[in-house]
């Protein structure tokens, strides 16, 4: 009997109830948050700070797009540097260093291709 009471106390404790509510309410809460993020008029207010959720989401996405574009330009620049280094100085590298350089160039090309797909 004592064990049953302990199980009931554990299952009715506030952390357990909040976890159960979060599991049950996940889809409605997720839908509400998506609507707020897509809305132009949704606002959140904490004390004297007021944020427009939709605008904040758009600005965040624009910042991410800008960083992806910048990363792509930097990666292309680095690829060009590596290719010029290979073309002009590979004779002075050991065979092991040439293999490493070729591997880095291939890996960088693959990452640039992946990033271009994300940006496009």
N, C-alpha and C positions, 0 to 999 in steps of 0.2 A: 504494500500500500504506500509505503514511504517513497518507493521508486516511482510510482505513478504520479505522486504529487510533485516530485522533482522534475519529471518529464514535462508535466503541465506548466510548471513554473518556467522552465527553460523555453518551452514553445510559445509562451505568452509574454516573454520578456520583450522590451521595446526593440532591441536590435533584430530579433527574429521576426517580429511583426513588420518592421520596416523593410527587411529583405523580402519577405513574402509580398508585401505591397508593391515593391519595386519590380518584382518579377511579373506580377499580375498586371501592373500598369505600364510596363515598358513600351508597348506599342502606342498607346494614347499619348504618353509623355513624349516619345520620339516624334510623333506626328505633330504635336503642338510646337516643339522646338523647331522642326523643319518649317512649319508655317511662319513662325516668328522670324526665322532667318531669311525667308523669301519675301516677307512683307516689307513694305516701305514705311509703314507707320508703327510697327511694333517697337515698344520702348521698355527699357528696364531701368528702375530707379532704386538706388541704394543710398539712403540719406540724401545728401544734396547733389550727388552725382547721377546724371541721367544719360543713358546711352540709347541710341537708336540701333537696334539689333540688326536690321536689314542692311543699313549703311555700314555698320561695323563688319558684317560678313563680306560685303562687296569690296570694301577697302582691304580686308585681309586677303581675299582671293586675288585682287589686283597686285598686292605686294608679293604674293607667292609667284604669280605669273612673271612679274618683273625680275624676281630673283632667279627663276628658272631660265629666263632669257639671258640674264647676265652670266649665269653658270655655263650656259651653252656657248656664249662668246668666249669666255675664258678657257673652256675646254678645247674649243677649236684653235685658239691661239697657242695653247700648250701643245696640241697635236702638231701644229705647224713647226713649232720649235723643235720637237723631237724628230720630226721628219728631216728638217734641215741639219740637225746634229748628226743623224744617221747618214745622210748623203755626203756631208763634208768631213766628218771625223771618225766614221766607223772603222777606217783602216787602223787608227791608233788604239782601238778598243781590243781587248782580248775577246776570244770567241765566246766566252761565258758572258761578258758584258754586252756583246752584240745580241746574244740570245735574250738577255734580260730586256734590252732596249726594244727589240722587236716584239717581245711579249707585252711590254708596257704600251707600245703603239697600238697593238691589236686590242688590248683591254680598253684603252681610251676610246678607240673608234666604236667599240661595242657600247660603251656607256654613252657616248655622244648620240648614237642611233636611238638608244632607249629614251634619252632626254628629249630628243627631237620629236619622238612619238608622243611624249607627255605634253610638250609645249603646243604641238599642232592640234 
